[in-house]
Amino acid sequence: MKAFVVDKYKKKGALRLANVPEPEVQDNDILVRIHAAAVNLLDSKIRDGEFKLILPYRPPFVLGHDVAGTIVRTGSKVRRFKAGDEVYARPRDHRVGTFAEFIAVDEADVALKPKNLNMAEAASIPLVGLTAWQALVEVGKVKPGQKVFIQAGSGGVGTFAIQLAKHLGATVATTTSAKNAELARSLGADVVIDYKTQDFEKVLSGYDLVLNSQDAKTLDKSLRVLKPGGQLISISGPPDPAFAREHGMNLFLKLAMRLLSRVVRKKAKNFGIRYSFLFMRAHGRHLHEIASLIESGAIRPVVDKAFPFEKTADAVAYVESGRAKGKVVITVTG
């Protein structure tokens, strides 16, 4: 099969189109013919080597964390799916590789595709949808009437998280540029802050939860908009000791995580705030719940551009440019 391969860790390194073996299907796997995949900044960070200590891949490997497609074959122990089913998924870590024609995915990571979405739209959902769900529902336990601040409201996670927070009954604030303000409002944002001309720290106060996706400076300022007892959930770091424990890291990495997050954890404690780092995990049941919300009309996908498979490198470069509104997808087969 054809796939785009990373030959070595390198910042802005090239993706090579290659012929690689079709994936082996294990007992609990389904083999998916990929119709569409989506591009995430996580792909770039893995290619650049930013996560190789905590999420190592042995080159050459195939990038890609989102998939929508049709099941071709199932493993001997698969019971929930059959050949011909249209599905979507975020394959688990160490088994990614959706910039390809086929992928084998554990059935626990898969859900039936939302019926009202085409393949490209469905492929745009898994990683950002799971990130928002696990942050706001599983960790944040957002309740009606709470105030939630979601950064980068026109980005992939932001466009989904605004809609989910609003569905959960929260008052939602976000940051974006002036040209994307109307998009953020159309998704349900109550307070839209132009990050180029306004300082969110001076506008917001008394918030219950912040979903941080930006740099260390923004993380520090986010502490000041939360009320005592509030939560700061970061998907951009720094990783904390709980993350190290959950992933069974060795003593050296546990110590490294503790040191990396020491400053923000200490500041959060002084403010009476809970800090946690979230690294989204694959989860088919969560995708099933998300599909129900999409089919009900509570959440809609936001797709900026679709690139043909042979232009995968251009799609990655476009995401890296920071200009995308919502998600960027790759159409692999019709």
HELIX and SHEET records of a PDB file:
HELIX    1   1 LEU A   41  ASP A   48  1                                   8    
HELIX    2   2 GLU A  107  ASP A  109  5                                   3    
HELIX    3   3 MET A  119  ALA A  123  1                                   5    
HELIX    4   4 PRO A  126  TRP A  133  1                                   8    
HELIX    5   5 GLN A  134  VAL A  139  3                                   6    
HELIX    6   6 GLY A  156  HIS A  167  1                                  12    
HELIX    7   7 ALA A  178  ASN A  180  5                                   3    
HELIX    8   8 ALA A  181  LEU A  187  1                                   7    
HELIX    9   9 PHE A  200  VAL A  203  1                                   4    
HELIX   10  10 ALA A  216  SER A  222  1                                   7    
HELIX   11  11 LEU A  223  VAL A  225  5                                   3    
HELIX   12  12 PRO A  241  GLU A  246  1                                   6    
HELIX   13  13 LEU A  251  LEU A  260  1                                  10    
HELIX   14  14 ARG A  262  PHE A  271  1                                  10    
HELIX   15  15 GLY A  284  SER A  296  1                                  13    
HELIX   16  16 PHE A  309  LYS A  311  5                                   3    
HELIX   17  17 THR A  312  GLU A  320  1                                   9    
SHEET    1   A 3 ARG A  16  ASN A  19  0                                        
SHEET    2   A 3 LYS A   2  VAL A   6 -1                                        
SHEET    3   A 3 PHE A  61  VAL A  62 -1                                        
SHEET    1   B 5 PHE A 102  ASP A 106  0                                        
SHEET    2   B 5 ASP A  29  VAL A  39 -1                                        
SHEET    3   B 5 ASP A  66  THR A  74 -1                                        
SHEET    4   B 5 GLU A  86  ALA A  89 -1                                        
SHEET    5   B 5 VAL A 110  LEU A 112 -1                                        
SHEET    1   C 4 PHE A 102  ASP A 106  0                                        
SHEET    2   C 4 ASP A  29  VAL A  39 -1                                        
SHEET    3   C 4 LYS A 327  THR A 331 -1                                        
SHEET    4   C 4 VAL A 303  PRO A 308  1                                        
SHEET    1   D 6 VAL A 191  ASP A 194  0                                        
SHEET    2   D 6 THR A 171  THR A 176  1                                        
SHEET    3   D 6 LYS A 147  ILE A 150  1                                        
SHEET    4   D 6 TYR A 207  ASN A 212  1                                        
SHEET    5   D 6 LEU A 226  SER A 234  1                                        
SHEET    6   D 6 ARG A 274  PHE A 277  1                                        
END                                                                             
